[in-house]
Amino acid sequence: MSDTKLSNQVYQVRQGEFGAIPGKPIIYWLDRSIHDLFWRLGLLSQVGVSKVGINTGHNERFVRWHWEIIISQGTTNWQRYVSGGPKKKYYGNLFYLLNWSPREMDEYPGSALRARNYQGKEGITYGLIGSGKPAFRYLPAGFMFSSGGNCIFMEDSFKNLALLGLLNSGFSTYLLKIIN
């Protein structure tokens, strides 16, 4: 970006330079050093993958609080499940169970059994609904996830934790505000 100030209220920017930022927002006022980060670091999709989770089509039938179900080893379809919940950073909202019955779920309108290859993998979850600052949480291995608690997956645990710290930082909140 050209930081040539013509006055206190006027900036001069080449149109093509907006392309570095996802969605190409017209943020002419963005400091050159922040703009350069988007060019140098690239997109999150280059190092990880974000996945939309399961829609059961009928949560009253398929989702329960973990204290409602007694699970005995190897005799149940109930799986640990993440689905949005209260806004918490770093860890939490691991209080649901899902009656994992794909054939039965398919019978309900609005059901979508997405990201099957990622269900049960370690990652980072975040809620889609909420106001204020975003909150990202660690998702331990062994949990399934809903469309209310989408997930980001990296190739190893260390990268998950490093990304979790970065995403919950004030700097990331600032960057997310820029592109949204």
C-alpha positions as CSV (number, residue, x, y, z in Angstrom):
1,M,0.0,0.0,0.0
2,S,1.2,3.5,-0.7
3,D,1.2,5.4,2.5
4,T,1.4,8.7,0.7
5,K,-0.7,11.1,2.7
6,L,-2.1,13.9,0.7
7,S,-3.7,15.5,3.8
8,N,-4.9,14.3,7.2
9,Q,-8.1,12.9,5.5
10,V,-6.9,11.5,2.2
11,Y,-4.9,8.4,1.4
12,Q,-3.6,7.1,-1.9
13,V,-3.7,3.3,-2.4
14,R,-3.3,1.1,-5.5
15,Q,-6.5,-0.8,-6.1
16,G,-4.7,-4.2,-6.6
17,E,-3.2,-4.0,-3.2
18,F,-6.6,-4.8,-1.5
19,G,-6.4,-8.3,-2.9
20,A,-4.1,-9.6,-0.1
21,I,-6.9,-9.5,2.4
22,P,-9.6,-12.1,2.3
23,G,-12.8,-10.7,0.9
24,K,-10.9,-7.7,-0.5
25,P,-12.3,-5.2,1.9
26,I,-11.5,-1.6,1.1
27,I,-9.5,-0.7,4.1
28,Y,-7.4,2.1,2.8
29,W,-6.5,3.3,6.4
30,L,-4.8,0.0,7.3
31,D,-1.2,0.4,8.4
32,R,1.3,-0.8,5.9
33,S,2.9,-3.3,8.3
34,I,-0.4,-5.0,9.0
35,H,-1.3,-5.1,5.2
36,D,2.1,-6.7,4.5
37,L,1.3,-9.5,7.0
38,F,-1.5,-10.7,4.8
39,W,0.9,-10.9,1.9
40,R,3.7,-12.6,3.8
41,L,1.7,-15.0,6.0
42,G,-1.0,-16.1,3.6
43,L,-4.3,-17.6,4.5
44,L,-5.2,-20.1,7.3
45,S,-6.4,-22.5,4.7
46,Q,-2.8,-22.9,3.5
47,V,-1.8,-24.5,6.8
48,G,-5.1,-26.0,8.1
49,V,-8.6,-26.8,7.2
50,S,-11.9,-25.5,8.6
51,K,-14.9,-27.8,8.6
52,V,-18.6,-27.4,9.2
53,G,-20.0,-30.1,11.5
54,I,-23.1,-32.2,11.8
55,N,-26.7,-30.9,11.6
56,T,-28.8,-33.7,13.3
57,G,-32.0,-32.4,11.9
58,H,-33.6,-33.0,15.3
59,N,-31.4,-32.1,18.3
60,E,-34.2,-33.1,20.8
61,R,-33.9,-36.6,19.6
62,F,-30.1,-36.9,19.1
63,V,-28.4,-34.6,21.6
64,R,-28.2,-34.9,25.4
65,W,-26.3,-33.4,28.3
66,H,-23.5,-35.8,29.4
67,W,-25.0,-36.3,32.8
68,E,-28.3,-37.6,31.3
69,I,-26.8,-40.8,29.8
70,I,-25.0,-43.6,31.5
71,I,-22.5,-45.1,29.1
72,S,-21.2,-48.6,29.6
73,Q,-18.1,-49.6,27.7
74,G,-18.8,-50.7,24.1
75,T,-22.6,-50.9,24.3
76,T,-23.7,-47.5,23.1
77,N,-24.1,-45.2,20.1
78,W,-23.6,-42.1,22.4
79,Q,-20.5,-40.1,21.4
80,R,-19.0,-37.0,23.0
81,Y,-20.1,-34.0,21.1
82,V,-19.4,-30.2,20.8
83,S,-22.1,-27.8,19.7
84,G,-21.4,-24.1,20.3
85,G,-22.4,-23.2,23.8
86,P,-21.4,-20.3,26.1
87,K,-18.5,-18.1,24.9
88,K,-15.3,-19.5,26.5
89,K,-11.7,-19.2,25.3
90,Y,-9.1,-21.9,25.2
91,Y,-11.1,-24.9,26.6
92,G,-14.7,-25.9,27.6
93,N,-18.2,-26.5,26.4
94,L,-17.6,-30.3,26.3
95,F,-20.9,-31.2,27.9
96,Y,-23.0,-32.9,25.2
97,L,-23.4,-36.4,23.9
98,L,-24.7,-37.3,20.4
99,N,-26.7,-40.4,19.6
100,W,-24.7,-41.3,16.6
101,S,-27.2,-43.0,14.3
102,P,-26.4,-41.9,10.8
103,R,-29.2,-43.9,9.1
104,E,-31.8,-42.6,11.6
105,M,-30.5,-39.0,11.3
106,D,-30.8,-39.1,7.5
107,E,-34.6,-39.5,7.9
108,Y,-34.9,-36.0,9.4
109,P,-35.3,-33.0,7.1
110,G,-32.4,-30.6,7.6
111,S,-30.0,-33.2,8.7
112,A,-26.5,-33.1,7.3
113,L,-23.7,-35.5,8.3
114,R,-20.7,-33.4,7.2
115,A,-17.0,-33.9,7.7
116,R,-17.2,-37.5,8.6
117,N,-13.4,-38.0,8.1
118,Y,-12.7,-35.2,10.6
119,Q,-15.2,-36.3,13.4
120,G,-13.2,-37.5,16.4
121,K,-10.0,-35.7,15.5
122,E,-8.2,-33.1,17.7
123,G,-8.7,-29.5,16.6
124,I,-9.9,-26.0,17.5
125,T,-13.6,-25.3,17.8
126,Y,-15.4,-22.0,17.6
127,G,-19.1,-20.9,17.8
128,L,-20.9,-19.3,14.9
129,I,-23.4,-17.4,16.9
130,G,-22.5,-14.7,19.4
131,S,-21.7,-11.1,19.8
132,G,-18.5,-9.4,20.8
133,K,-15.0,-10.9,20.5
134,P,-14.5,-14.4,19.0
135,A,-13.6,-17.3,21.3
136,F,-11.7,-20.4,20.1
137,R,-11.4,-23.6,22.2
138,Y,-9.3,-26.7,22.1
139,L,-11.2,-29.8,20.9
140,P,-9.7,-33.0,22.3
141,A,-9.6,-36.1,20.1
142,G,-12.7,-38.3,20.4
143,F,-15.3,-35.6,20.1
144,M,-17.7,-35.2,17.2
145,F,-18.7,-31.6,16.3
146,S,-21.8,-29.8,15.1
147,S,-22.4,-27.0,12.7
148,G,-22.8,-24.8,15.8
149,G,-19.3,-25.6,16.8
150,N,-17.3,-25.7,13.6
151,C,-13.6,-26.7,13.7
152,I,-10.2,-26.0,12.4
153,F,-7.8,-28.8,12.0
154,M,-4.0,-28.7,11.8
155,E,-1.6,-31.5,11.1
156,D,-0.2,-31.9,14.6
157,S,-1.0,-31.1,18.3
158,F,1.7,-28.5,18.7
159,K,0.3,-26.5,15.7
160,N,-3.2,-26.8,17.1
161,L,-2.1,-25.3,20.4
162,A,0.0,-22.6,18.8
163,L,-2.8,-21.6,16.5
164,L,-5.3,-21.6,19.5
165,G,-3.1,-19.1,21.3
166,L,-2.8,-16.9,18.2
167,L,-6.5,-17.0,17.4
168,N,-7.5,-15.9,21.0
169,S,-5.0,-13.0,21.0
170,G,-6.0,-9.4,20.8
171,F,-4.1,-9.1,17.6
172,S,-6.2,-11.8,15.9
173,T,-9.4,-10.2,17.2
174,Y,-8.2,-7.0,15.5
175,L,-7.5,-8.8,12.2
176,L,-10.8,-10.6,12.3
177,K,-12.6,-7.3,12.8
178,I,-10.8,-6.0,9.7
179,I,-11.9,-8.8,7.4
180,N,-15.5,-9.1,8.8
